[in-house]
Amino acid sequence: MIRYVITAILIIMVLIVIIVMMSYVLNTLYLVNSISNYTVVIINGSGRLLSIP
């Protein structure tokens, strides 16, 4: 009986770790996406300032 409880706790801990890592990866991907959008906006703005078509 104790063995089943321990295995259940281990499975739950592994699931929690996987969920935390997935949320971290998604946050980093969102950050990279927003940074790339900012760079595109900055490049377009600087091109218009320098009158580059």
N, C-alpha and C positions, 0 to 999 in steps of 0.2 A: 504493500500500500504506500509506504513512504517513497519507494522508488518511482511510482507513477506521479506522485506529487512533485518530486524533484525534476522529473523529465518535463512535466507540464510547465514548471517555473522556468526551466531552461529554454523551452520552446517560446514562451512568452517573451523572455529577455531577448532572444535572437530576433524575434519579430520587431520588438521595440528598436533594437539597434538598426535593423534594416530600414524601418520607417524614418528614423532620425537621419540616416545617411542619405536616403532618397530626398528628404526635404532639404538637406544641405546642398545636394547636387542641383536640385531644382532652383534653389535660391541663387547659386553661383551662375547657372545658365541664365536666369532672369537678369542678373547684374551684367553679364557679358552682353546680353541682347540690348539692354538699355544703354550701355556704354557705346556699343556700335551705332545705335540710333543717334546718340549725341554727336559722335564723330561725323556721321553723315550730315547732320544739320550744321555743324561747325564748318565742314568743308564747303557745303553749298553757300553758307553765309559769307565765308571769306572769298569764294569765287565771285559772288555778286559784288562784294566790296571792291575787288580788284578788276571789276568789269570783264571777267572771263566768262564766256558763254557756257 
